[in-house]
Amino acid sequence: MTFPISSPARGRWLATAAAIALLAPASALAADTTEDADADTAEETAEETATGTAEARTARADIVVTGRSLGSDQATQPLPVQVLSGDELAHRRRGTLGETLDGLPGVHMDNFGAGASRPVIRGQTMPRIAILTDGADLFDVASVSPDHAIVTDPLLLDAIEIQRGPAAIRYGGGAVNGAINLIDGKVPKALPEGGVDGAYELRYGTGDQEMTTAGRVTAAIGPIAFHAEGSYSDRENYEVPDAFGTDRLRDSFGESSSYAFGASWITDSGYIGASYTRNEAEYGLPGHSHLNGVCHTHGRDLHCAAHGGYGDPFGSPDDHTAYIDLKSERVDLRGDFADLLPGIANIRLRGSYTDYVHSEIDGPALFSRYTNEVWDGRIELTHKPLFGFTGTLGLQYTDGTFSGLNVSDLHQVGPGPDDALAIGFLPPFEYVTENIGLFLVERRSFGPVDIELAARKDWREITLPTPELYFWVDPEREAIFDRIFEPLYGPDWKNVMRERRIEAYHEDSPDSQHNPFSASIGATWNIANGYSAALSLARTERAPNVRELYAYGNNLATNSYEVGLAQSSRASMYFPESRTDVMETAKTVNLTFRKAGGPLEFEVGLFHQDVDDYIFARLVETETETGVPHHYLLYTASDASFTGIDGQVSYAFSPEVRVTVFGDYVGTDLTSEEVDVDLDASGDNLPRIPPGRLGARLDLAGGPLSADIEYYHTFAQDKVALYETPTDGYGMLNATFAYRFEIPGGGDLEVYARGTNLTNQLAYVHTSFVKDQSPLRGRSVVLGLRHSF
């Protein structure tokens, strides 16, 4: 690892591993306890608790993404839902969520080295998919830029649920294309059997010298359950095939740690508890260049050379290591109770406070810092059957303050040493978001047909407080400026200039209000013998996020200069008029076919989505003056459509042998009104759309031994945006072997090996902003040991 903190990292890893081995806390191996668990519902959980039959279980048993708290299971959902848990999750886990889920039907990733990769569902990623933790929003800044990590450690998760298709009814406009629910055990929901349980895990990876340890423990004293968990991982720059031109990818290292403490009071009718979580990470940014920090605009022209008042904020060679230093602290309140109120079957509470900050550093320069402080709360009331309907009424309130956008010269803010007169604003530039959401979901069965109706209304407001203003006048020249400005502004010219600068700031960056409304109707026909067919119709609205509205400046991670919807007129009189009232509206049809139980099982989803005012960054021009291409991108709204298919079919030849075929494909179309000849979308395509994929997997199990071998081919992508290049296809061969030992007195011990990219293919991910600078890992094998008790 090139980053200087790595020298003591191995010692910390060994110390942590030794402590875990001695204390035997539970690790992510606790996911094994969910291996045989199906999608239990909140009502089933309430019934178990009330009758005293609830056993120790993980969060997966009663926290779900979709409407399963209404009394349905996975087989009756109108949309495709995949649950990753048990051995499958344990063996697939990597350092980031995107890498962990990549390869599942309909799920790709936008690779950004080993530190940050976001899932892509049906061709779209954040801010159009929601990341949840135990059914509540996960707040970080991953939706703002692809180099920002999703704050979670897959090693500490019990299960992951992936919904492909609109989930905006429960979770707002950020889930218009899907939701991913990260299920953990930070807040115990039941008392552990025997008073204590746990596990730990140790891993070593050959491709990046990964050294990882994770563990957790849950113990009970009377009706109070306590939980502790933690993990530490250290990864060097990962190996890439020699065809890339080097044997390791520069700045692909990563180091992360996570720990959490929680407790809950568990009664016959439910539980209530809280937890504290702290995540820290430092990871490199492959493909990062600060040469384009000098780029600026003259109207519609992008210029990447210093002149006049436009200087180079770095002024140093572009050979430093660029990395992100991240810290997130979060407090969660969770509760589920059954039959507390007349007519109410279940009450669910979720509350959280998040304090997130990360610094972006290039060599000696701290050039940017992002923060996100958020209070969030939601309550869901599930009523008992009424006229045959069972439903959930929910209310959510969110108040957050975000900062960091448009600042890539934090090390040079304020007046310069040669300034005689300087006026401007000092970071942070804050964006305060307040959102209220009200939603209702109702279900009813008519014989073999289950009907689901749902609607949600949000009221969102973004306000921009006035930043700190600096006004500098060289004392030796103040008399000169008095003579110049007093005739124009009067004797109080300094205050007049301050007030006008503040007015201009708010004119350039106005507040915004959006009130999106979404509704859906779904029907599932339970045919017979495990077969079912489901149809879902949805109309969802999404308000633009902060970056889409207010971007105005360089994003060095993506080598682009971006202008948001509310900034276009400010950038150029020839651009479309600035707008804050854009509302992205999607009309979606989903058709899902399933077969559950028996040797043959499958889930296949077909979808079509028409989107009015689809918001994306369109190319204005590309500048190559520094030697590193820099794209001038303008956020605009155009009409677009997505059509595709994804799913998997499996057949069990015996209890020990199962074959699965899986794949996905999404096609897109883009049209717009011609508002400017250079911005007409008729000759353009949507950027970073994943290509089709087709694969097969063989699963083997016999006694203590299990294995799988998987091969999939990702096809070439040649339907590209104007500033993209086509991406070649590639094949990926992965395999897993595991052996489990029974330990006298209870518990088990498993050793496993997971090999990825075994043919050492040079593979580029079309969904990545830095695909040419950040190929996928080369051949790598992860060796692991898991122990549960």
N, C-alpha and C positions, 0 to 999 in steps of 0.2 A: 504494500500500500504506500502510495506516495505522500499521503497526508501525515504530518508529523505526530498526530496523536496515536498512531498505530503501534509505536514502539512498546508501550506498556500494555497494549490490548491483550496480547496472548497471556500475560500474567494474570490479568483480570479474568479472562475466560477460565483459566485453570482454577483460580480461586473460587469463582462462582460455581464451576462444575463440582468442585470438592464440597462446597457448602451444600449444594443440592443433594449430592450423594449421601451426605451425612444426615441431613434433615429429612430426606425423602419427601419433599413436597410434590404436589401433583403438577404435572405439566399438561401440555396440550394433548397428551395421550388420553386425558379424560374424555376426549372425543369418542374413545371406544365405548363409553357407557351409553352413547347414542346409537351405536351400530345397529341395534335391532329395534330402535324406536321409530315408529311411524309418526305421521303428522297429528299428534294428539291435539285436541282443541281446548280452548279456554273453558268451555262448558264441561268437557270431560275432566279437566283438571279440577274444576270447582267441585264436581261430583265426588271425585276421589278424595279430595281434601275433606269435604263435609262428612264422608263416611269413614274417614280415618284410614283409608287404604293407600294414600299417596306415599310413594316410595321415593328414595333419593334419585334424582334425575337431573339432567342438564337443562339449560334454558331452552334448548331446541324443542322440548316436549310441549311447550305452551306459548311460545312466542313465535309469531309468524309474520311474513310480509303481507300476505293477501288477506282474504276474508275468513281464514280458518278459525278465527276466534268466534265466528258466527255459527260454528257447529258443523263445518264441512271438512273434508279431508282433501289431500292432494288430487285424488282422482276426480273430484267434482269441481275443480277450479276452472273457470272459463279461459284462463291464460296458462301457458306452459310454466311450470314451476319445477326447478331441480334443486334437490337437497344434497349437499356434499357433507358427509360426516363419516365417522368411524375410520376404518383403515384407509379408505379412498382419500379422505381429507388429509390424514396423517402423512401419507406417502407423497401427495401432490404439493404440499406446502412449500413455498419459497419465501424469500424475504419481503416480497411485496404482494399486494392483493391481485394486481393484474397478472403477474406471473403464475400465481396459484390457480387462477381460474382460466387462464388461456388454454384453449383446446376443448373446452366444454362446448356443446352445441350452441351456436349463436353468440358465443363469447370470444372476443379477441382482446388484445391489449395494445396500448400506445406506448411502446417501450421507450424508456428514458434511462438506460443503464440499470444498475442494480438497486438504486435507491428509490426510484419513483416509476411506477407503471400503473396506469388506470385501466379498469375493465372497459371494453367496448361491447355494447349489446345491440345486436341488430343494426350495426353500422353507425351507432352514435354513442358517445361517451358523455362525461360530465360537461355541461350542467344539465344534461337531459336524462341522466339516470341518478337515482338517489342511493347513497350509501348510509345504511342504518346500523345502529348498534342496539341489539335487543329491542327492536321496534321503534327506536327513537333516532332522530337525525344525528349523524356524526358531523361535527363542525370542525373543519380545518380550512385550508385554502386550496385544496386540490382542484376545485372547479375553476379556479382562476387561471391556472397555467399548468401545462403537462409536466413540468419539472418539479412540481410540488407533490410531496408524498401524501398518500392517504394514511391517516394516523391510526394504524392498527398493526398488531403482530399476529399473522395467521397462526403462529405456533401456539397461541393462547386461546384459540377459538375452539368451541365444541362442535360447531356446525356452521355452514354458510348456505343460505337460501337465495336462489337466483330466480327472479321473475322476469320473463321476457315479454315485454308488452307494457301498456300503460298502467302505472301504479299511482297516478296523480291524485286519485280520489282520497286515499288515506294520507299521502305524503306530499301533496302539493305539486306545483309545476316542475320541480326538479326531478320528478319521476315519470315524465311523460313517455319515456321509452323503456322503463324498467326500474327495478329496485334490487339491491343486494343487501340482505340482512345478515349481519355478523353476530352470531349467537355465542355468548360467553357465560361464564358462571361467576362473575364478580359479586353479584348479589344472590346468595343462595335462595332457592325457592322451596327447598325441602331439606329436612334433616338427613345427614349422611347415615347410611347403615353402619351400625357398630360405633357410631359416634365420631368417626374420622375416616376419610378416604383421600386418595391422592395419587400422584404419579409424577415421573420426571422423564426428560428426554435429553439425549446428547446427540449432536450431529457433527459430521465432518464432510466438507465438500471438496472434491479434487480440483474442480475447474476454477475456483476462486479462493482456495484454502479456507473455506468457510469453517468457523468454529462457533457453534451455537449450543446454548444450554437453555432449557426452559423447565418450569415446574410450577406446581400449585398444590395447595392443601385446603381442605374444608373440614372443620371440626365443630362440634355442637356442645353447648352447655345448657341443659334444659331446653327451652324453646328458642334459644338464640343460637344461630349458626354463624360462624366466622369463616372468612375466606381470605387467603393470601396467594398471590401468584407473581411470577416474574420471569423475565427472559433477558438474555444477552446474546448478541450476535456480532461477529467481526468477519468481514469479507474483503479480500484483496481485489485488485483489478481482475476481472474474469478473463479467461482464455477465449480466444476467437480463432477460427481456422486461419491457417497461414495465407490463404488466398486474399485475406483482408490487407495484408502487407505488414502485419505485426502479430506477435503471438498473444498479446493481451490488449484489451481495450483501455486506453488511458482514461483515468478519472471515472472508472466504473466501480470504485470501491464503496463500501458502506459499513458503518458501525451503528448499532442501535441497541437500546435497552428499554425495558418496559417493566413496570411493577404496579400492582393494584392491591388494595385492601378493602374488604367489604364485610358487612354484617347485616343480618336480617332477623326480624322477629316473626316466627312461623306459628300460625294458629290452625285450628281446624277449618277455618273459613278462608285462609289465604296467607299472605305474607306482606311485609313491608320492610324495606331495607335501603341502604345507601352504600356507595363505594367511592373511593378516590383512586384515580389512575394518573400515572405520570409516564409519558413517552419522551424519549430523547433519541435523536439520530443525527449523524453526520454522514453525508454521502456526496460523491462527486457528480459533476455535471458533464458527461461526455458531449462533445460537439460544441461546447460553449466557447464563444470568442468575444473578447471585449473590443476588438478592432472597430466594430460597428457602433460603439458607444458614441462616436463622433457624428453619426448620421442625424440629419435634421431635414426639415422640409421647407420648400419655398412653394407654397400653394400645392399644385399637383406634382411637383418635382421632388424627388428624394435625392439629397446630396450628402455624400459621405466623405467630406474633407473639411478640415478646420479652416475658418476664415472669419474675419471680423469678430462679432460677438459669439460665434459658434466655435467652441474649443473642444479639444479631446479630453474627456473627463478622466481618462486613464493615463495616457501619455507614457506607456511602458510597453515592453515586449509582450507579445501574446503567448507566453509560454508558462504562465503561472497555472497552478491548480485552482480550479473553480469548484466550490462546494457549497452546500447548504448545511447550516447548523440549526437544528430544530428542537423545540421543546413545547410540549403540550401538557397541560394539567386539566383534569376534568373531574367533576363531582356528579354522580348520578343518584337520583332517587327513583326507586321502582317499587311498585306495589300492585298486587292482584288479589281481589277479594270476591268471594261468591256469596250471593244471597244476603247482602247487608241491608238492602232496601227493598220494600215491597215492589214486585214487578221487575226488579233488576236482577238478572242472572249473574252478571259479572261487572266489576268496576276495575279498570286498569289505569294506573297512574304512571306517568313518566315525566321526570324533571331533570334538568341538567344545567350545569354551569361549566363553560369551557373557556380557558385562557390559553390561547395559542400564539406562539411567536417563532419566526425563523429568520435567520440572517443569511444573506447571500454574499459570499466572500470570494474575491478573485485576487489571489496572492496577498498583498498587504492591504487591499482595499475592501472595506465593508461597503458595498455599493448599493445594497437594497435591504430592507427589512419589512416583513409582512407580519401583521398581527390580526387576530380575530378573537374578540371577547363576546361571548354569546350566552344569554339566558334563554332557556327553552322549557316549555311545559306543555303537557297534553293530558287530557283525561278522556277516557272512552267508557261509555255506559252501554252495555249489551242487555237489551230487554228480553224478557221471557216471551214465548210465543204469543202473538197478538193478531187475531184474525188469520192465523196460519203463518204469519211472518215473524222471523227472528231478525233483529237488526242491531246495529251499533251506531250510536250518536257520539261524535267526537268533537272536541274543541282543542285547538292548539294556539299557543301564543309564543312568539319569538321576538327577542330584542337583541340585536347584535351591532357591534362597532368594528368595522374592518378598515385596515389601512395597508399601504404598501404599493398601491397601483401607481404607475407612471413615474416611479422613482428608481433610476438606475445610476444616480450620481450622488448617493447619500454622503460619500466622503468629501464632496466639494460643495455642500450647500452653504448659503450665506454669501455676503459680499466678499469679493476677492481683494487681495492686498493692494491692487492698483486702482481699485474703484474710487472715484471721487463722489459719485452719487449712485446709490443702489437701493432698489425697493423690490421686495418680493416676499414670498411665503416660505416658511420653514416646515419641513415634514414633522409629524405625520399629517397626511391629508386623509381625513376620516370620512367614512361613509356609514351612516347610521341607518339600519334597516329595522323597521317594526312591521311585523306580520301577524295577522289574526286569521286563522283558518277554521271553518266550520264544515263538518262533513257528516253524511248519513249513508249507511249501507244497509240494505234490506234484502233478506233471502226468503224464498219459499219454495217448497217442493210441490209439484203437481204430478203425482205418480212417479214415473221414472225421470221426469224432467225437473231440474233445479234451476230456478230463476234468481238472478241477482240484479238489483237496481242500486245505483250509487250516484251521489252528487257531492260536490265540494265547492265552496265559495271562499275566496281569500281576499283580504284587504291588505295591500302592501304599500308602504311608503319608504322611500329612501331620501334622507336629508343629508346635506353636506355642511357641517359646521364650518365657520370661518377659521382657517388655520392661523397660526402665529405669524404676524407680519413683521418683517424687519425693514427699517428705513435708515439708511446710512448716508451721512453727508460728511465729507472731509472737512474738518473744522477750518483748515487753512483756506478752503475755497468756498466756504459757506456764504461769504459776502457776495461772491460772484453769482451764486445761484439765487440769492435774494433779489439781485437786480434783474435776473432773467425771469423768475417765476412770479414775483409780486405783482407786476403789471397784468399777468395772465390770471392768477388765482387769488390775489389779495395778500395781505400780510400773513395770513394763516395758511399759506400755500402748502405747507407740509401736511397738515391735517386734511386739507382738501384732496391732495394727491393720495393720501392713505384711504380716504373714503371712496374715491373713485376706483382705486385698485380693488377694494373689497367688492364694490358693485360689479366690476368687470369679472371678478372671480365667479360670482354667483350667476351672472349672465352666461358665462362660458360653460358652467357646470351646474345647471338648474336641478332642483329637487325633482323627484318623479313619483308618480302614484299609479298603481296598477291594481285592478280588481278582477283577477282571472276567475273563470267559472268552468268547471269540468263536470261531465256527466257520462255515465256508461250504463249499458244493459248487457247482461250475459245470460246465456242458457247452456246448460249441460244435459245432454241426453244420455242417461245411463242405460245402455242398450241391454246387455246381458253378458254373463260370463266374463266380467272385467272390461268389456269394451265400452267406450264412451266417445261421444263427439260433442264439442263445445264451440259455441259461436259467441263472440264478444264484439260489440259496437261501442266506440268511445269517441267523444268529442272533448278534447282537452286543450286548455289554454296555458301558455307559459309566458311569464314576464321575463324580459331580458335581464341577465345578471349584471353585476357591477362592471365587469370588464367589457361586456358587449355595449354598455351604455357610455362609459366614461373613459375608455382607453384613449390615451393621447401621448404617445412617445414610444421609445424603444423597448422591446422585449428581447433581451440578449439571449435568453434561453432558446427562443424559436427563431432567432436571426430575422426579426421583423420590426417594422415601425407600424404601429396600429393606431387607428382612429375609430372611436366608438360612434354609435348612433347619435348620441347627444353632442358630438364634437365635430361633425362633418362640415358644417358651415364655417366653423372656426378655422378648420384646416384649409379650406379652399372655397371660394365663391362658386366654383364649377362643380363642386360635389353636391349630392342631394341635400335638401334642407335638413338641418338638425332636428331630431325627433326623440321624444321620450315616451311617446304614446304607442309604440309598436307592441303588438300582442301576437305572439306566435300561436297559431291555432291549428291543431292536428285533428284530422278525422281518420279513425283507424278501424279496420276490420281484421279480426283475428279468428282463425279457424283451427281448432286443435283436435287431433285424433289420438286416443289413448287405448292401450290394453295393459291392464295390471293383473298380476297373478298368473300362474301357470308357466310353462316353458317359454312361451312367446310373450314378450313385453315390448311396448313401444310408446313413444310420445313424439308426435310430429306436429309442428305448427306452421301454418301458412299465414302471411300477413300482407296487408297493403295499407299504406299511410299516405294521405294527402295533407300537405302542410302549407297553409297560407302564411305569408310573411316569415318564412324560415330564415333565421338570423345566422349569418356566417360571414367570415372575413374574405373579401374578394380582392384580387390582385389589382393594384393600380400600376405599379412598375417594379422591376427588380434592378438594384444598383450593385455593381461589382467592383467599385472603385478601390475598395480596401483589399480585394482578393478573396473576400468571403462574401458570397451573395447575401444581400439584405433585401427583404421584400417589403414593399409599401402596401399595407393591407387596410382596407376600409370595410367596416362592418355595415352590411346592408341587409335588407329583407327582401326575399324572393320566394316565389312559390316553388315547392319541391315535392317529390314523391319518393317513397321507399316501398319496394316490393320484394318479398323473399320467402324462404323456407328454411327451417332448421329442425333438428330433432335427432333421435336415435332409435334403433331397433335392435333388440337383443334376443338371443335364443339360448336356452340352457339345454345342452345335450344330456346333461346329468347334473346332480347337485354339485359336482366338482368342476364342470366345464361349461363356460358361457362365452358366446361370441357376440360382440356388439359392433354394429355399423353406425357411424354418426357423420353428420355433415351440416353445412349451412351455406347459404348464399343470400346476398342482398344486392338488388339493383336499384339505381337511383336515376332520377330525372330532375332537371333544373330549368326553370323558365322564369322570365321576369319582364316587366314593362321596360321599354328602353328609355331610361331617364338620362342617360349619357352614353354616347356611342362607345366610349372606352370602358364603360361599366356594364354594358349589356351582357346578361348572363346566357344568352342563347348559344354562345360558342364555348361556354365554360361548363365545368362539372363540379360537383361537391367535392371538397378535399378530404383526403385521408379515409376513404371508404374501404373497408376490408374486402379482400377478394374471397371467392368461394373456397370451400375446404371440404375434403372427404377423407374419412379414415375408418379404421377397424381396430378392435381390441379383443384380445383373447385373455380371459380370466381363468385361472386354475387354482383349485383349493383342494388340499388333501391332508387331513389331520392338522398337524401344527404348521405345515408348509403352505404358503400361498405365493402366487406369482401372477404377473400380467405382462403382456407385451403389446405395444400399441404403435401403429404407424398411421400417419395422416399426411396428406399432400395439400399444401396451400397453393392455390393456383396463382398465376400471374395477374397483376392488376394493370391494365393499360387504359382504363377509363379514368383519366386524371384531370385535376384542376390545372389552370394555366401555369401556375408556378410549381407544379409537381413534375416528376419524371416517372415513367412506368417502373414497376417493381417486378422482378422475376419471381417465379414460383419456387417452392422448395419442398422437400420431404423431411419429415421429422420422425425418428425412431426412438421410442422410449420403452423402458422395461423396469419392472420392480420384482424383487425377490424378498420374501420375509419368512422368518421362522420364529415361532412362539413357544416359549417354555412355561409350563405351569410351575408355580412356586408353592411349595408346601405351606399350608396355613392360609392360602388365599392370594389372589393377585396373579399377575403373569408378567413375563419379560419377553420382549420381542426385539430381534435384531433384523435389520432390513438394509437393502441397497436399492437405490433408485437411480437409474441411468437415464440421462436425457441427451438428445441429439447424438446418438451413438454412432451415426455415420459421419459426424463432424462436418455437417453441411454449413456453408456460408449462407446465412439467411438474413434477409432484410424485411422489416415489418412496415408495410405501407401506411399503417395508421400512425406512425411515429413522425413527429416534427423533425427529428434528427436521424432519420432512417439510414442515411448514407454514412453518418459518423458513429452510429450506435447499432451494429448488427447484434443478432441474438447470440447467446452463449454458444461456444463450441462444445465439444464432448465433455460431459461432466458426470460424475458419480457422487451421490450423497450417501454416506454410510451413517446409519442411525441406530440408537438403542433406546427403547421405551420400556418403562417399568410402571405398572399400576398396582395399587394395593387397596 
